[in-house]
Amino acid sequence: MAEKPVIRYEVRAQRDPINNTTVYVPAIVDRSATKSLTTVIENAIDRGLIVGIKASAASGIATGLCEQLIKEFKDGNSVNFGGYFHGRLYLDGTVSGDGRITGANSVNIRLIKGVKWALAASDFSFMNIVDDKTPVVDFAISSAGAARGRLVKGQSVLVNGTTFGENAADVAVRFAYGDGAEATATVTGCGENLISVAWPDELSALPDGTEVSIVVIRTSGSATYVSTPRSAIVVG
């Protein structure tokens, strides 16, 4: 079996303006070079997808198709390209006070993926480019009276994992719950595999059985590295 292509990514913090919370999203970095039309045609010929013609002739056909596509769009038409994509016209910008189109508006072509262009995460392997600094949360547990993933109200919390560093001042632990509410715990100690934090008072008012999401944020220089969230249950 051929090896899966590797997508290199990093985690970035973004603000969710609707819920007024911070969300953490993956972003692809170090993209491979863009393939030219000529290269794509040559690869298609090598795979036997285009047979019986030379690369130069195939290039002429591909170029002709692209020219006809833009002609269809300029005629105001939408295009269904064989289930691979749909091309449609859209207006961008805002209208004038009387609802007229002005020079501030533009007409754009948007390509909408069809079923034949469907991709799945299982088609790729993924590599976080800062794996040597990105914290990983395995589980959280109360300092007394609880099992893994169960946080007893009022008890300090121990966060177990890897790549936390050795300096408590460089890490923060956040708990998210409900409709985007967040609580930041006071870090009382930090080691490479363990962070201890004081119980966040905001969590005391939660009903027993409430699920919270735990994230560790590590700062190194001017860079911030964010763990994947790990869930736990608050108990009385």
C-alpha positions as CSV (number, residue, x, y, z in Angstrom):
1,M,0.0,0.0,0.0
2,A,1.4,3.4,-1.0
3,E,2.2,5.8,1.9
4,K,-0.4,8.5,2.5
5,P,0.6,12.1,1.7
6,V,1.6,14.0,4.8
7,I,-0.1,17.3,5.6
8,R,1.9,19.5,7.9
9,Y,-0.1,21.8,10.1
10,E,0.0,24.0,13.1
11,V,-2.7,25.0,15.7
12,R,-3.9,28.6,15.7
13,A,-6.1,30.4,18.2
14,Q,-9.1,32.3,16.8
15,R,-11.8,34.2,18.4
16,D,-15.4,33.0,17.9
17,P,-17.4,36.3,17.7
18,I,-20.7,34.5,18.0
19,N,-20.0,32.7,21.3
20,N,-17.3,35.1,22.4
21,T,-14.8,32.3,23.0
22,T,-11.4,31.2,21.8
23,V,-11.4,28.3,19.5
24,Y,-8.3,26.4,18.3
25,V,-8.1,25.4,14.6
26,P,-5.6,23.5,12.5
27,A,-4.0,25.4,9.6
28,I,-2.0,23.8,6.8
29,V,1.6,25.1,6.5
30,D,4.6,24.3,4.3
31,R,2.4,23.5,1.3
32,S,4.0,21.7,-1.6
33,A,4.6,23.6,-4.8
34,T,1.6,24.2,-7.0
35,K,1.4,21.8,-10.0
36,S,1.2,23.5,-13.4
37,L,-1.4,22.5,-16.0
38,T,1.3,20.9,-18.1
39,T,2.5,18.8,-15.2
40,V,-1.1,17.7,-14.3
41,I,-1.6,16.7,-18.0
42,E,1.6,14.7,-18.1
43,N,0.7,12.9,-14.9
44,A,-2.7,12.1,-16.2
45,I,-1.1,10.6,-19.4
46,D,1.4,8.6,-17.2
47,R,-1.5,7.1,-15.2
48,G,-3.4,6.1,-18.4
49,L,-6.2,8.6,-17.8
50,I,-5.6,10.3,-21.2
51,V,-4.7,7.9,-24.0
52,G,-4.0,8.1,-27.7
53,I,-2.8,11.7,-27.9
54,K,0.4,13.6,-27.2
55,A,0.8,15.9,-24.2
56,S,0.7,19.0,-26.4
57,A,-2.6,17.9,-27.9
58,A,-4.0,17.2,-24.4
59,S,-2.8,20.6,-23.3
60,G,-4.7,22.2,-26.1
61,I,-7.9,20.4,-25.2
62,A,-7.5,21.4,-21.5
63,T,-6.9,25.0,-22.4
64,G,-9.9,24.9,-24.8
65,L,-12.1,23.6,-22.0
66,C,-11.0,26.4,-19.7
67,E,-11.6,29.0,-22.3
68,Q,-15.1,27.6,-22.9
69,L,-15.8,27.6,-19.1
70,I,-15.0,31.3,-18.8
71,K,-17.2,31.9,-21.9
72,E,-20.1,30.1,-20.2
73,F,-19.6,32.2,-17.0
74,K,-19.4,35.4,-19.0
75,D,-22.7,34.4,-20.6
76,G,-24.2,34.3,-17.1
77,N,-24.4,30.5,-17.0
78,S,-23.6,28.1,-14.2
79,V,-21.6,24.9,-15.0
80,N,-21.8,21.4,-13.7
81,F,-18.4,19.8,-14.5
82,G,-19.3,16.2,-14.5
83,G,-19.8,15.9,-10.7
84,Y,-16.3,17.2,-10.0
85,F,-17.4,20.8,-9.3
86,H,-20.1,23.3,-9.9
87,G,-19.2,26.8,-11.0
88,R,-21.6,29.6,-10.2
89,L,-21.6,33.4,-10.3
90,Y,-22.0,35.4,-7.1
91,L,-22.2,39.1,-6.3
92,D,-19.9,40.5,-3.6
93,G,-20.0,43.8,-1.8
94,T,-22.9,46.0,-0.6
95,V,-25.5,47.9,-2.7
96,S,-26.2,51.6,-2.7
97,G,-28.9,53.1,-0.5
98,D,-31.5,52.7,-3.3
99,G,-30.5,49.0,-3.8
100,R,-28.4,49.6,-7.0
101,I,-25.3,47.7,-8.0
102,T,-22.3,50.1,-8.0
103,G,-18.6,50.0,-8.7
104,A,-18.1,48.7,-5.1
105,N,-19.7,45.4,-6.2
106,S,-18.0,42.6,-8.1
107,V,-19.0,39.4,-9.9
108,N,-17.1,36.4,-8.8
109,I,-16.9,32.7,-9.9
110,R,-17.1,30.3,-7.0
111,L,-16.3,26.6,-7.5
112,I,-18.3,24.3,-5.3
113,K,-16.8,20.8,-4.8
114,G,-18.8,17.9,-6.2
115,V,-19.0,14.3,-4.9
116,K,-16.2,13.2,-7.2
117,W,-13.8,15.6,-5.5
118,A,-14.6,14.4,-2.0
119,L,-11.7,14.1,0.4
120,A,-11.5,12.4,3.8
121,A,-9.0,12.9,6.7
122,S,-8.3,9.2,6.3
123,D,-6.7,9.9,2.9
124,F,-3.8,11.6,4.6
125,S,-1.3,11.5,7.4
126,F,-0.9,14.6,9.6
127,M,2.1,16.1,11.3
128,N,2.0,19.0,13.7
129,I,5.1,21.1,12.9
130,V,5.7,22.0,16.5
131,D,5.3,18.5,18.0
132,D,8.4,19.1,20.1
133,K,6.7,22.1,21.9
134,T,3.0,21.4,21.6
135,P,1.5,20.1,24.9
136,V,-0.5,16.9,24.8
137,V,-3.2,16.2,27.4
138,D,-3.7,12.6,28.2
139,F,-6.2,12.9,31.1
140,A,-7.1,15.0,34.1
141,I,-7.8,13.8,37.6
142,S,-8.6,15.4,41.0
143,S,-5.8,15.4,43.6
144,A,-8.0,13.2,45.8
145,G,-11.2,11.1,45.5
146,A,-11.6,10.7,41.8
147,A,-10.8,8.6,38.8
148,R,-9.4,9.6,35.5
149,G,-11.6,12.1,33.7
150,R,-13.6,12.9,36.9
151,L,-13.0,16.2,38.6
152,V,-14.3,16.6,42.2
153,K,-15.5,20.0,43.1
154,G,-13.2,22.0,45.3
155,Q,-10.2,19.7,44.7
156,S,-7.1,20.8,42.9
157,V,-6.7,19.3,39.4
158,L,-3.8,17.3,38.1
159,V,-3.4,17.4,34.3
160,N,-1.3,14.5,32.9
161,G,0.4,14.5,29.5
162,T,3.6,15.4,27.7
163,T,5.5,18.4,26.5
164,F,4.4,20.8,29.3
165,G,7.9,22.2,29.9
166,E,9.3,22.9,33.4
167,N,8.2,26.5,34.0
168,A,4.8,27.0,35.5
169,A,4.8,30.6,34.3
170,D,4.9,29.4,30.7
171,V,1.7,27.3,30.8
172,A,-2.0,28.0,31.3
173,V,-4.9,25.6,31.7
174,R,-8.4,26.5,30.5
175,F,-11.7,24.8,31.1
176,A,-14.5,25.3,28.6
177,Y,-18.1,24.4,29.3
178,G,-21.7,25.1,28.5
179,D,-22.3,27.4,25.6
180,G,-18.7,28.6,25.3
181,A,-18.0,29.8,28.9
182,E,-14.3,29.5,29.9
183,A,-12.4,29.4,33.2
184,T,-8.7,29.8,33.6
185,A,-7.1,27.9,36.5
186,T,-4.2,29.1,38.6
187,V,-1.2,26.9,37.8
188,T,0.5,25.9,41.1
189,G,3.2,23.5,39.6
190,C,4.5,22.3,36.3
191,G,6.7,19.4,35.1
192,E,7.2,17.9,31.7
193,N,4.4,15.4,32.3
194,L,2.2,16.9,35.0
195,I,0.6,20.3,35.7
196,S,-1.2,21.0,39.0
197,V,-3.8,23.7,39.1
198,A,-6.1,25.2,41.8
199,W,-9.8,24.4,41.5
200,P,-11.5,27.1,39.3
201,D,-14.3,28.6,41.4
202,E,-16.5,29.0,38.2
203,L,-16.8,25.2,38.0
204,S,-18.3,24.8,41.4
205,A,-21.7,26.1,40.3
206,L,-21.9,23.5,37.5
207,P,-24.4,20.6,37.9
208,D,-22.8,17.2,38.7
209,G,-22.1,15.4,35.5
210,T,-21.3,18.5,33.4
211,E,-18.7,17.8,30.8
212,V,-15.8,20.3,30.6
213,S,-13.1,20.6,27.9
214,I,-9.5,21.1,29.1
215,V,-6.8,22.8,27.1
216,V,-3.2,23.5,27.9
217,I,-1.5,26.5,26.4
218,R,2.3,26.7,26.4
219,T,4.2,29.9,25.6
220,S,7.8,29.7,24.3
221,G,9.3,33.0,23.3
222,S,6.8,34.8,21.2
223,A,5.1,31.6,20.1
224,T,2.0,29.9,21.6
225,Y,1.4,26.2,21.4
226,V,-2.1,24.8,22.2
227,S,-3.0,21.2,23.0
228,T,-5.9,19.3,21.6
229,P,-8.9,19.5,24.1
230,R,-9.5,16.7,26.5
231,S,-12.8,16.1,28.2
232,A,-13.6,15.5,31.9
233,I,-16.7,15.3,34.0
234,V,-17.4,17.5,37.1
235,V,-18.7,15.6,40.1
236,G,-19.7,16.5,43.6
